[in-house]
Amino acid sequence: MTRYDVFIVGTRCAGAALAMLLARNGCRVLAADRAQFPTDTISTHFLWPRTTSFLAKWDLLDKLSATGCPAIHRVTADYGAVSISGRPSPVDGTGIMYCPRRTILDLLLVEAARAAGAEIREATTFRELIWQNDRVVGARVQARDGKFLEERATIVVGADGLWSPVARAAGAITDINCGSLTCGYYAYWGGVPTDGVEFYVRHGRDILVFPTHDGLTCIWAGRSHDDWDLYRANVENTYREIISLAPSLAERLGSTRQMSPFKGTSKLPNFYRQSFGRGWVLVGDAAYHRDPLAGMGIGDAFWALSFSRTRSQTALRETRRVLMHHWRVTNPPSAKKRFRSSNTR
Ligand SMILES: Cc1cc2nc3c(=O)[nH]c(=O)nc-3n(C[C@H](O)[C@H](O)[C@H](O)COP(=O)(O)OP(=O)(O)OC[C@H]3O[C@@H](n4cnc5c(N)ncnc54)[C@H](O)[C@@H]3O)c2cc1C
């Protein structure tokens, strides 16, 4: 049986990017996802310069641009009485922004991880952790043919999103939890005249406008979480009502066509989870989830994984460094102190 340095569960922004970085640094990486790529997920699309700067460092930004994703040069934040419009400062020399479809961005990352030498298995579902002497030493997974397999690894990483089955199996506690504060629906529209990304913030409402692939514009209309039942009882009317709070946008939408059904969610919690124990680690949304209003989730996942491109003495030392870096940036000092004293597994 192959023994891997790292087994990663989940291969989207956090998992595929980590698999790519570790494989580029010489680690033996296995990564598995229950999904088959390309496949969509509930998410809008904004990549700030902070996010695109990582894609540039990883030599993936040109590839993203080659998919036909329109470059974004302007961001407008409209608060009703005040509207601010401009171009965010470049980060590490990268100022360009994009709003890629997740079908395209996630596939790009999966392909980059494969090209770096990581073994990626699709349609493979994590079922449970394998423990030995109170330490995780691998995981049991179910392949697409229904067969169960055991995979052994020095570290098992949960990059398996908000509801992280790995976190549950490891008994990770949620350290700080503010619940969900907002909810909303989005849809794709054809032929909306836009000049970049637009944010509209109103009392208890928000509207986000993201020009994406294929001439489509993804438009999110959000409300306070308390309004969820009201919203889902009449999605179309509530969505239109929110959009009417930005008259210039409502006018532009008037002559365009809705090109997709509405997709929505009220499950947007804000939390930090305990993100490592003996032989296991959590990255991306599994470790730290925040309201998507500011469009930071993908960038946060990349940022927490970032590390020097210098080749390390040993692959495992590098792995440990990446994962400890992730721990430091996703956990506030108060949580760190508590974990140190409670020493959970
Ligand atoms: C409505 C909405 C809008 C958003 N808009 C933006 C935005 O504009 N910009 C931005 O930067 N971020 C945005 N985000 C946040 C962003 O989508 C997330 O932060 C990002 O997807 C986190 O990536 P991840 O890899 O950690 O998790 P995920 O993308 O959730 O990936 C987890 C993967 O784990 C897999 N998985 C789960 N369980 C198992 C299992 N048992 N076995 C195998 N595989 C498993 C899943 O199939 C999935 O592919 C938005 C989020 C939402 C909900």
The ligand as a Gaussian input file, in Angstrom:
#p B3LYP/6-31G(d) Opt

LIG

0 1
 C      -23.087000      32.475000      -1.727000
 C      -21.581000      32.492000      -1.649000
 C      -20.863000      33.435000      -2.362000
 C      -19.481000      33.473000      -2.288000
 N      -18.799000      34.412000      -3.016000
 C      -17.459000      34.471000      -2.954000
 C      -16.730000      35.438000      -3.736000
 O      -17.299000      36.226000      -4.493000
 N      -15.368000      35.456000      -3.603000
 C      -14.692000      34.617000      -2.756000
 O      -13.468000      34.696000      -2.652000
 N      -15.367000      33.696000      -2.020000
 C      -16.712000      33.600000      -2.103000
 N      -17.389000      32.656000      -1.375000
 C      -16.631000      31.778000      -0.482000
 C      -15.990000      30.632000      -1.235000
 O      -16.958000      29.960000      -2.023000
 C      -15.386000      29.633000      -0.217000
 O      -14.635000      30.333000       0.753000
 C      -14.482000      28.635000      -0.928000
 O      -15.235000      27.838000      -1.814000
 C      -13.823000      27.721000       0.111000
 O      -13.113000      26.732000      -0.575000
 P      -12.821000      25.338000       0.137000
 O      -11.956000      24.602000      -0.823000
 O      -12.366000      25.550000       1.530000
 O      -14.246000      24.602000       0.287000
 P      -15.325000      24.165000      -0.801000
 O      -15.271000      25.052000      -1.992000
 O      -16.618000      24.066000      -0.065000
 O      -14.859000      22.703000      -1.260000
 C      -14.983000      21.595000      -0.410000
 C      -14.892000      20.332000      -1.245000
 O      -14.906000      19.225000      -0.330000
 C      -15.635000      18.172000      -0.920000
 N      -16.125000      17.266000       0.129000
 C      -16.966000      17.554000       1.150000
 N      -17.210000      16.439000       1.861000
 C      -16.496000      15.435000       1.281000
 C      -16.334000      14.038000       1.570000
 N      -16.969000      13.439000       2.589000
 N      -15.523000      13.313000       0.765000
 C      -14.886000      13.882000      -0.302000
 N      -15.002000      15.200000      -0.611000
 C      -15.793000      15.967000       0.175000
 C      -16.796000      18.855000      -1.648000
 O      -17.296000      18.021000      -2.684000
 C      -16.096000      20.118000      -2.191000
 O      -15.656000      19.940000      -3.517000
 C      -18.771000      32.564000      -1.456000
 C      -19.495000      31.603000      -0.741000
 C      -20.879000      31.555000      -0.850000
 C      -21.628000      30.499000      -0.079000

